[in-house]
Amino acid sequence: MPDLAGRHERACLHGILAVLMLYLLALAGAVAAAAQQPPEPRPWTRASAGALLSYVEAIASHGLDPADYAPAELRQALASGDPAAIEDRATQSFGLVARDLAQGRVRPGRRGGSLIASDPLQPERVAQLIDQAIATRDVAGVLDRLAPRLRQYRLLRAALAALPPGRQDERQRIEVSLERWRWLPRDLGERYLLVNIPEYRLRLIAGDAELASHRVIVGAVRTPTPQFTTMVTGIVFNPPWHVPRSIVAESVGALIRTNPAAARARGYSWSGTGSGLQVVQQPGPNNALGQMKLDMPNPLAIYVHDTPGKALFEEEVRTFSHGCIRTEHPFDLAATLLTGPEWDRARIDGLIAAGRTTTVPLPRPIPFYATYLTAVAEADGTIRHHPDPYALDAAIVAQLHDGGERASSGGEAGRPVGSTAAAAGTASARAPGGSGADQGRIATLSTPSRWCANRS
C-alpha cells in the first residue's frame, strides 16, 4: 500500500509539472508575440504640435516656403483643442516637411536635367520619426537630421539667414542650391568626386576636406552635361574612343566619306557604311579623350577624361563638349586617385609613353556626382555665385515658391486636406482598444490627396 500511494503522489507531481510547463510555454509564446507587436503610437501632444508649427513657420531657413506645410490649418487645429484634429493636421504637416527635407521639394521628373535618385523615405519610416519626435520632445532635431549635414549645406543656410532684404537673385540662387543638395544621397561616400557644372570645377572630397580641385570643360548648351551619379572603378590610360553615333552623324562620318586619308591621319578606323558606320579613334595624344579617362560605367556614356584641346581651359565659360567632362591636369588626378606609393607620376608617365591601352583598377570604387550648384560657399562662409549656363534655376525657383499661388480652401499649399475617412482612420488608431500599430498614421501619410498631391 505505501508503494502504491507513493506512485500516486509521483504521478500527481508529474502531472502538475506538465501543466506548469505548458503554462510557462504558453506564457513565453504570449510574451514573444507581444514583443513582436509594434509599440502603441504616441499621440501628438499640444506641446509637440506647437513645436512643429514653430518649425514650419521658420522653415524658410532651409530655403523652403512655410505656406507649403499648412501652418494655418495646424494653428487652427491647436486652437480647437480637438485631439483628432491635432493628430491629423500635425501628421500631415510633419510628413510633408520630412519628405521635402529628406528628398527635396521638387519631385523627380521635374528637376531639370537631374537623373540622381533621392534616398527613399517610406510612410512607415515617417511614422516612426513622428513617434521619436514626440517621445524625445525634439521635433526640430528629428526633422533637421533629415536634411544634408554637409558643411556646404550649413554654410548656405547661414548665408541665407544673413542675407539682407532686397537681394532676391542671390536669395533664390542659395535656395535652389540648398534644394539640389537635398536631392543627393545623405551618404556620399568616404571619398567622392563632385563636378559642379556651373562652376566648371571637379573636386575630390573626403568628409568636408577638399583633397584635389581641377578645372573642367562641360557640355555645350545644345548637348548639356546631365546631373547624374555613378561609381569610378578604375583609370584607363591611352584609351581608344568609340565615337558615338550622334558625333558620327554630325561630323566624323562626313570626314570619312569626303577625305578618308585625313580621317586615318587623325587616328580613325571604321567598319560598315551609312547608318551602320562604326568608328573608333585609336589611342594617342590627338585622341578626343586625350591620354586618360576615368572608368565610370553609366548608361549615358559620359566620362571624365583628358583632352588635346587644353587651351580651352583658359576660357571663362567652358561649355564646349558633347556632354562628357574634360579635366585639366588629368595625370595628377590619376595619381591622387591611385593611392599608394607605387603609383607616382613617374610610373603614370611611363604608362602613357608606352602607348598601350591600360586599365588600372582603383583600390576601392569612388562615388561620382555631377551637380548643378549656382551658389557655392567658401570655407569662410563667403558665397560665390556662378552663371546658370543651361538656364535651369528659374524652373526650380518657380516650384519652390508655388505654395502661395496654389493655396485654396482645399489645402493651404494646394495639396487637398484629404478625405474624412482618412482622418477617421488616424483618430481610430489612437482610440483605446486599437491595434497598437501606426496604421492610421501610415494611412494618413500614404494617402496621395494628403501629402503627395501636386508633388508628382
C-alpha positions in Angstrom: 0.0 0.0 0.0 2.8 2.5 0.8 4.4 1.8 -2.6 1.0 2.4 -4.3 0.5 5.7 -2.5 4.0 6.8 -3.5 3.3 6.0 -7.1 0.1 8.1 -7.0 2.0 11.0 -5.4 4.7 10.9 -8.1 2.1 10.7 -10.8 0.3 13.7 -9.5 3.6 15.6 -9.2 4.4 14.8 -12.8 1.0 16.0 -13.9 1.4 19.2 -12.0 4.9 19.8 -13.5 3.5 19.0 -17.0 0.7 21.5 -16.6 3.1 24.1 -15.2 5.4 23.5 -18.2 2.6 24.0 -20.6 1.6 27.2 -18.8 5.2 28.5 -19.0 5.4 27.7 -22.7 2.2 29.5 -23.4 3.3 32.5 -21.3 6.6 32.6 -23.2 4.7 32.5 -26.5 2.4 35.3 -25.4 5.4 37.4 -24.3 7.2 36.8 -27.6 4.1 37.7 -29.6 3.6 40.8 -27.6 7.3 41.8 -28.2 6.7 41.5 -31.9 3.8 43.9 -31.8 4.7 47.4 -32.6 4.5 49.8 -29.6 1.5 51.9 -29.1 2.0 55.1 -31.2 2.3 58.2 -29.1 -0.4 60.7 -29.9 0.5 64.3 -30.8 0.6 66.4 -27.7 -0.2 70.1 -27.8 3.5 70.9 -27.0 4.9 68.7 -29.8 2.4 70.0 -32.3 3.2 73.6 -31.2 6.9 72.8 -31.7 6.1 71.5 -35.2 4.2 74.7 -36.0 7.2 76.8 -34.9 9.4 74.7 -37.1 7.1 75.2 -40.1 7.0 78.9 -39.6 10.8 79.1 -39.6 11.4 76.6 -42.5 12.5 79.4 -44.8 15.9 78.9 -43.2 16.1 75.8 -45.4 15.0 77.8 -48.5 11.5 76.3 -48.3 8.2 78.1 -48.2 6.2 77.8 -45.0 2.9 78.0 -46.9 3.7 74.6 -48.4 3.2 72.9 -45.0 -0.3 74.3 -44.0 0.6 76.3 -40.9 -2.8 78.0 -40.7 -4.6 74.7 -40.6 -2.2 73.3 -37.9 -2.7 76.5 -35.9 -6.5 76.2 -36.2 -6.3 72.6 -35.0 -4.3 73.6 -32.0 -6.7 76.4 -31.2 -9.6 74.0 -31.4 -8.0 71.7 -28.8 -9.5 68.7 -30.7 -7.1 65.8 -30.3 -8.2 64.1 -33.6 -7.8 67.4 -35.5 -4.3 68.0 -34.0 -3.3 64.4 -34.8 -4.5 64.7 -38.4 -3.0 68.1 -39.2 0.3 67.6 -37.3 0.8 64.2 -39.0 0.2 65.7 -42.5 2.4 68.7 -41.9 5.2 66.6 -40.4 5.1 64.2 -43.3 5.4 67.0 -45.9 8.3 68.6 -44.1 10.1 65.3 -43.6 9.7 64.4 -47.2 11.0 67.7 -48.5 14.0 67.8 -46.2 14.9 64.2 -46.9 14.3 64.2 -50.7 13.8 67.7 -51.9 10.7 69.8 -52.5 10.8 69.3 -56.3 9.6 65.9 -57.4 11.8 63.6 -59.7 11.0 64.2 -63.3 10.7 68.0 -62.8 14.2 68.7 -61.7 15.6 70.0 -65.0 18.3 67.5 -66.1 18.8 65.8 -62.8 18.9 62.0 -63.0 20.1 61.5 -59.4 17.7 59.4 -57.3 17.0 60.7 -53.8 17.1 58.4 -50.8 13.8 56.7 -50.2 11.5 57.8 -47.3 8.5 55.5 -46.8 5.4 56.4 -44.8 6.3 53.7 -42.2 9.6 55.5 -41.6 7.9 58.8 -41.2 5.5 57.4 -38.7 8.5 56.1 -36.7 10.1 59.6 -36.8 6.8 61.1 -35.5 6.9 58.7 -32.5 10.6 59.6 -32.0 9.9 63.4 -32.2 7.1 63.1 -29.7 8.9 60.8 -27.3 12.1 62.9 -27.2 10.2 66.2 -27.3 12.6 67.2 -30.1 10.6 67.8 -33.2 13.2 70.3 -34.6 16.1 67.9 -34.0 14.4 64.9 -35.7 13.5 67.0 -38.7 16.8 68.8 -39.0 18.6 65.4 -39.1 16.8 64.6 -42.3 18.5 67.5 -44.2 22.0 67.2 -45.5 24.7 67.5 -42.8 27.4 68.7 -45.1 29.4 71.9 -44.4 28.2 73.3 -47.7 24.6 73.0 -46.7 25.2 74.5 -43.2 27.1 77.5 -44.7 24.5 78.1 -47.4 21.8 78.2 -44.7 23.9 80.6 -42.6 24.3 82.8 -45.6 20.6 82.7 -46.4 19.8 83.8 -42.8 22.3 86.7 -43.0 21.2 88.0 -46.4 19.6 91.4 -46.2 16.2 92.1 -47.8 16.1 93.1 -51.4 18.8 90.8 -52.8 16.3 88.4 -54.4 18.5 87.0 -57.1 21.2 85.9 -54.6 18.5 84.6 -52.2 17.0 82.4 -55.0 20.3 81.0 -56.1 21.0 79.9 -52.5 17.6 78.4 -52.1 18.0 76.4 -55.4 21.4 75.2 -54.3 20.0 74.1 -51.0 17.3 72.2 -52.8 19.8 70.5 -55.1 21.9 69.4 -52.1 18.7 67.7 -50.8 18.4 65.7 -53.9 21.7 63.9 -53.3 22.1 60.8 -51.1 22.9 61.6 -47.4 25.9 59.2 -47.6 28.0 60.5 -50.4 30.9 58.1 -49.6 34.1 58.2 -47.6 35.8 59.8 -50.6 33.9 61.1 -53.7 34.3 63.1 -56.8 32.0 66.0 -57.3 31.7 68.1 -60.5 29.8 71.3 -60.2 28.7 72.1 -63.8 28.1 75.9 -63.5 31.4 76.3 -61.7 33.4 74.2 -64.3 35.1 72.5 -61.4 35.9 69.0 -60.3 36.8 68.2 -56.7 37.9 65.1 -54.8 36.4 65.3 -51.3 36.8 63.3 -48.1 34.3 64.4 -45.4 34.4 68.1 -45.6 38.0 68.3 -46.8 38.9 69.1 -50.4 41.8 66.8 -51.5 42.1 68.0 -55.1 40.5 70.5 -57.4 40.6 70.7 -61.2 39.1 73.0 -63.8 36.8 71.2 -66.2 35.0 71.6 -69.6 31.4 70.6 -69.7 28.7 70.0 -72.3 27.6 72.8 -74.6 24.1 74.3 -74.2 22.8 72.1 -77.0 24.5 69.0 -75.6 24.4 69.6 -71.8 26.1 67.5 -69.2 23.3 66.0 -67.1 23.2 65.8 -63.3 23.9 62.1 -62.6 25.8 59.7 -60.3 27.9 56.6 -60.9 31.0 54.8 -59.5 34.5 55.3 -60.7 36.1 51.8 -60.8 39.4 52.5 -62.5 41.6 54.6 -64.8 42.2 53.9 -68.4 45.5 55.2 -69.8 45.8 55.6 -73.6 42.0 54.9 -74.2 40.5 54.4 -77.6 37.5 56.4 -78.5 34.4 54.6 -79.7 32.8 57.6 -81.5 29.1 57.9 -80.6 26.6 57.6 -83.5 25.5 61.2 -82.9 29.0 62.5 -83.5 29.5 60.2 -86.4 26.4 61.7 -88.0 27.4 65.2 -87.1 30.9 65.4 -88.3 33.2 62.3 -88.3 31.1 60.4 -90.8 31.4 63.3 -93.3 35.1 63.4 -92.9 35.4 59.7 -93.5 33.3 59.9 -96.7 34.9 63.0 -98.1 38.6 62.6 -97.0 39.3 59.1 -95.7 43.1 59.8 -95.8 42.7 62.7 -93.4 40.4 60.6 -91.2 43.1 57.9 -91.0 45.8 60.5 -90.2 43.7 61.6 -87.2 43.6 58.0 -85.9 40.2 56.9 -87.1 39.4 53.4 -88.2 35.9 52.3 -89.2 33.7 49.5 -90.4 30.3 49.4 -92.1 28.6 52.2 -94.1 25.7 54.5 -93.9 23.7 54.2 -90.7 25.8 51.2 -89.8 29.1 53.1 -89.8 31.1 52.3 -86.6 34.1 54.5 -85.9 36.9 54.1 -83.4 39.7 56.6 -82.8 42.9 54.9 -81.8 44.9 55.9 -78.7 47.3 58.7 -78.9 47.9 62.4 -77.9 45.3 63.6 -80.5 42.6 61.2 -79.4 39.4 63.1 -78.4 39.7 61.5 -74.9 43.3 62.5 -74.6 45.5 60.0 -72.9 43.4 59.2 -69.8 39.8 58.7 -68.9 38.1 57.5 -65.7 36.5 54.1 -66.0 33.0 55.0 -64.7 30.3 52.8 -66.3 27.0 54.5 -66.8 24.2 54.3 -69.4 24.8 57.9 -70.5 28.3 57.0 -71.8 29.6 60.2 -70.1 33.1 60.2 -68.7 35.7 62.4 -67.2 38.7 62.4 -69.5 41.8 64.2 -70.8 41.7 66.4 -73.9 44.1 67.5 -76.6 42.4 71.0 -76.6 43.9 72.3 -73.4 43.8 75.9 -74.4 40.0 75.9 -73.8 40.7 75.7 -70.0 41.6 79.3 -70.1 38.1 80.3 -71.2 35.8 81.7 -68.5 32.8 79.9 -69.8 33.7 76.3 -70.6 30.7 74.7 -72.3 32.3 73.0 -75.3 31.8 69.3 -75.0 29.2 66.9 -76.3 28.3 66.1 -72.7 31.5 64.5 -71.4 33.6 66.2 -68.8 37.2 67.2 -69.8 39.5 67.7 -66.9 42.7 69.8 -66.6 45.8 68.0 -65.2 44.4 64.5 -65.7 47.5 62.6 -64.7 47.7 64.5 -61.4 44.1 63.4 -60.8 45.0 59.8 -61.7 47.9 59.9 -59.2 45.6 61.2 -56.4 43.0 58.5 -57.1 45.5 55.6 -57.3 46.5 55.8 -53.7 49.8 54.1 -52.7 53.5 54.9 -53.2 53.8 52.7 -56.2 51.5 55.0 -58.3 53.6 58.2 -58.6 53.7 60.5 -61.6 56.8 58.7 -63.0 55.0 55.4 -63.3 52.0 57.0 -64.8 54.1 58.9 -67.3 55.8 55.6 -68.2 52.4 54.0 -69.0 51.5 57.0 -71.1 54.7 56.9 -73.1 54.3 53.1 -73.7 51.2 54.0 -75.8 49.3 50.8 -74.9 45.7 50.9 -73.5 46.0 50.0 -69.9 43.2 49.9 -67.3 44.2 50.2 -63.7 41.5 49.3 -61.1 41.1 51.7 -58.2 41.8 50.1 -54.7 38.2 50.9 -53.9 35.5 52.3 -56.2 34.8 56.0 -55.7 31.3 57.6 -56.0 31.0 60.3 -58.6 28.4 63.1 -58.7 27.7 65.7 -61.4 25.8 68.5 -59.8 24.4 71.9 -60.7 25.1 74.5 -57.9 25.0 78.2 -58.8 25.7 79.2 -55.2 28.8 77.7 -53.5 30.0 78.5 -50.0 33.7 79.2 -49.4 35.3 77.9 -46.2 34.9 81.3 -44.6 31.2 81.4 -45.4 31.5 83.7 -48.4 29.1 82.8 -51.2 30.3 82.7 -54.7 27.5 82.9 -57.3 28.0 81.2 -60.7 26.2 81.8 -64.0 23.4 79.4 -64.9 24.7 78.1 -68.3 21.8 75.8 -69.0 19.1 78.2 -67.6 17.8 75.6 -65.2 17.4 77.7 -62.0 14.2 79.6 -62.9 12.1 76.4 -63.2 13.3 75.2 -59.7 12.6 78.6 -58.2 9.1 78.6 -59.5 8.4 75.2 -58.0 9.9 76.2 -54.6 7.6 79.2 -54.4 4.3 77.9 -55.8 2.7 77.2 -52.5 1.0 80.6 -52.1 -0.2 80.5 -55.7 -1.8 77.1 -55.1 -3.4 78.0 -51.8 -7.1 77.2 -51.7 -9.8 76.2 -49.2 -8.9 72.6 -50.0 -5.4 72.9 -48.8 -3.1 75.7 -47.9 -0.4 74.7 -50.2 -2.7 73.5 -53.0 -2.5 70.0 -51.6 -6.0 68.9 -50.6 -6.6 68.1 -47.0 -7.9 64.6 -47.8 -10.9 62.6 -47.1 -12.8 62.4 -43.8 -12.3 58.7 -43.9 -8.5 59.0 -43.8 -8.8 61.4 -40.8 -11.1 59.0 -39.1 -8.6 56.2 -39.6 -6.0 58.4 -37.9 -8.2 59.1 -35.0 -9.3 55.5 -34.6 -5.7 54.3 -34.3 -5.5 56.5 -31.2 -8.7 55.1 -29.7 -8.5 52.7 -26.7 -8.5 49.1 -27.7 -6.9 49.9 -31.1 -4.4 47.6 -32.8 -1.5 49.4 -31.2 0.1 49.9 -34.7 0.7 53.1 -36.5 -1.7 52.1 -39.3 -3.9 55.1 -39.1 -0.9 57.4 -39.2 0.6 55.5 -42.0 -2.7 55.7 -43.9 -2.6 59.5 -43.5 0.9 59.7 -44.8 0.2 57.3 -47.7 -2.9 58.9 -49.0 -2.0 60.7 -52.2 -4.5 63.5 -51.7 -2.8 64.3 -48.4 0.9 64.5 -48.7 1.6 63.6 -52.4 -0.8 65.9 -54.2 0.8 68.2 -56.8 4.2 66.6 -55.9 4.5 64.1 -58.8 
